[in-house]
Amino acid sequence: MALTDLLYRCPTCGHDPLPGKGPDARCPGCGTRFAAVRGGGVSVSRPGQPSARRSALELSSHLELPFTDAGAIPGSASGAEVGSHHPESSQPIRETRAKLKLATGQTPIRFQGQVLGFMEEFGASREGLLRLEPEALSFQPDATRGEDRWPLDRIRSVQASSSSVQITTHERGLVSIKVQGESIRLWELLIHQAIQAVWSARGWGRIVEFQPRIRAE
Amino acid sequence: MHPLYRILTPPTRWFVKSSARIRVEGVAHMPRTGGFLLLPNHQSALDPFVVQSFCPRPIRSMTKSTQFGVPLVRWLLPRIGAFPVRRFQVDAQAVRTALRFLRNGEGVCIYPEGERTWDGSIQPFRRGTLHLALRSGVPIIPVGLNGMFDLWPRWLSTPRPRPQVTLRFGEPLEFGEVRDRHHREEMLPALEALLTQRLAALSGAPVSSDLRRRVAEAGGGKG
């Protein structure tokens, strides 16, 4: 994890992405430097100005997703008839390299003769290209020609877990995705936003919870 | 509780004290007997070490199931009171296990936000946790953690040296056992508003805009 997982774009000028490593980042657009400092804060140094200490909450509240209004996602079905064809709907909202694992089953955790609960077992990790499209999340593995594709209206939950984004789908169960070189937080929020756009278009309402299952008001 | 819990508590306390300047308050609010539910805000991956080692009574901690993936950890976690929850689905088994411990007179710790905060603020609570709290009938102890976000925010790969950390146990909230699901649904906004107020006061952490909005929309912020 790194500061850029929190600050996925520059809070000062909006440059996307904000490159950085570990506790430091520097915007190639406006030259502002960011460094994690004690107290859970971030030091912000704009060129030619003294550095100022800002809180993580304050900085992250200035971040905007690429599409601030879910209905503004290109190719989203907002305002159109449900099920109608959108020529631009295969245009990705964003894409990145990723490692992906599919859950293959669940194992009971037993202790002192009782079942405490269950944990999931995962298959082998695959590398490839992850694409978020207005109507689906897809993954093209490097090693094979086939593509995994999850329609957004079939996704049941979304959550960030450590350095992964996890989704569950009706058909395939749990999918764990580790995005490479991009912010986990950004991807979680983008997927939320894209699913909300689909739900709005279907007339399913405003989503109030993405885990343990997606639930609207 | 397994003997390993008792054996590992002193070295864990030592580890916490060497990582942070820790102050513990409100221990007198802890029930001396019977089941209870601890609901702390979640700021850091080290929160469970702090809460568990400084809680005056042994506790069981609801822990995300992926933590059980490593064989040694899977062996250790149940012995130090952890039980798994699959956060990506409504996990009936985790609820059953928690209720079993509570009805057996034990303490259970659940982080009601369901995950660590990204920015230090208190996030919206998982409805399942609030349902469980109302269904259990045991005293609900809000626990405020302050300074853990300074120690190790979620977005850094290593902790920072020795911040001031405060662990505050709050006064118990008593709702009694609410068996009827519809009745629980009606009571959720009041519990959510009260828990928000208490956790904010105990931890000193800001309340996220999402949680503020939810409380306001439900009309639970009055009084």
Interface residues (C-beta under 8 A of the other chain):
Chain A: M1 A2 L3 D5 L6 G22 P23 A36 R38 G39 G40 S55 A56 L57 S60 S61 Q106 I109 F111 Q112 Q114 V115 L116 G117 F118 M119 E120 F122 R156 S157 Q159 A160 S161 S162 Q166 I167 T168 L174 R185 V208 E209 Q211 P212 R213 R215
Chain B: K64 S65 T66 F68 G69 R74 P78 R79 F83 P84 V85 R86 R87 F88 Q89 V90 D91 Q93 A94 T97 R100 G114 E115 W118 D119 G120 S121 P124 R126 R127 G128 F149 D150 P153 R154 W155 L156 S157 R160 P161 P163 P206 S209 R214
